[in-house]
Amino acid sequence: MKSVELVNVSFTYPNGFKAVENVSMVINKGENVAIIGQNGAGKTTTVKMMNGLLRPTEGAIFINEENTKSFTTAQISKKVGYVFQNPGDQLFNKTVYDEIAFALRANKVGEKEIEKRVTEAAELCHVREFLDHNPYDLPFSLRKFVTIAIVVANNCDILVLDEPTAGQDLLEKKWLEEIIEKLNSDGKTIITITHDMDFVIRNFKRVLVMANKRLIKDGTPHEVFSDEETLKKANLKKAYHIPTCKYFRFRKRNNNNRRIYE
């Protein structure tokens, strides 16, 4: 089954700037896909159209084989969860618990079910011990995990992660890998925008390359990173696989909010 399909999609902003031009792609249910390319390639605009935050000015988008033009943004967001690059664009509640529970309450989910979903999402995303904290009291990297937990709790079929590794250390990247693996094993479709090529090599079997507002390559990491012409067009560097290293387990933070490892 097709999770996401774009058919000859273009998008032009109100000021006349064309950000995406004639893009077509199919992402099937349960796929784990990376979208890469330099800034300005059209990546974020493309995935925002998948979520309904933007609407194509030309072409059509289908989510679970239904045309998004038939649905409101709120309806689409129940199927496609979007994690912004900047957590400040998503967070506004007084506690981490209320952040994760907000959309569930808006959708009139029962409180017992909300507590269950919030707890499970917070556990998966390593923020359970901070549920009673104000999210803005947490460092930037953990705020990003709060925004992932929000989407996880809403149990969307499709998750879009926009630059999830930005600002993350090695341990937190390991957490991200585990989260993506768990969600994908549960049958979720994962679409990740990233500039971290080594993260792509380690975690994705399919890579979509965008450049100059278009999709220019669709293949495995090996096919993409061995294609010199594609790398040149997209202004990308070759990725080099990082050997597996020992990750230390995060235990807690000291009074200066610095991590303590063992």
C-alpha positions, 0 to 999 in steps of 0.5 A: 500500500502506498503511504505517500504519493506525490504526482507532479507536485509544485509549490509557489509561495505568495511572493512568487518564489517557486520552492518545489517544481514537478516532483513525483514520488511514492513512499510505501507503507512501512518504508524508512526513507531519508530525503537529502540535499542542500538548503534550498533544495525544496525538502522541507516544503515538500514534506510540509505538503505531505502534512498539509501545512502547505498545499501544492499549487500544482499536482496532487498529494495522496496519503494512504491513497486518498487525495489530501485536497479532500481533507483539512490540515487537522485531519491530515495531521492525524495521519502524518505527524510532523516533527519540526527542525526547531522545537520552539515551533511546536512547544507552548505548554507549561509541562512536558506531560501537557505538551505530549497530551495536548493533541490527544485531549483536543481529540477527546481521548480519555484521560486513562488512555492519554496517561498510557500513551504519554508515559509510553512515548516519553519512555521511548523518547527518553523524557519520562523523568522530565514529564513535570518539567517546563520543556523550556527548562530542558536543553535544546536536544531534549526539547527535540525528543519532547517533540518526537514524543508528541508525534509518537503519542498521537500514533500517526501512520506516517512520521516526518522528522525534519533534521532530527540529529541537529544539535544532538551528541553521539548518545542522542543520535543513538537514541534517535536510531533506536526510536526510528528502528522501533517505530519502523518495526511497528509498521510506521512509515518514517520520512527523515530530512537530514544533512547528516550523511553518516546517519543516512548510511547507518539507518536508511535503505532508501534515499531521495536526493533533491536539488534545485527544487526537484527530485534528482535521485532515488536509490540505496545509499550505495547507489546515491553516494557512488553517483558522482554526478548526483553528488555534484548536482546536489552539492553533497559530500560522500558519506563515510561510515563511522565504525561502531563505537561504545555508547555510554548509558546516560544516567542523570544530570547534575546540578549544572544540567550536565550529563553524567555517564557510566 
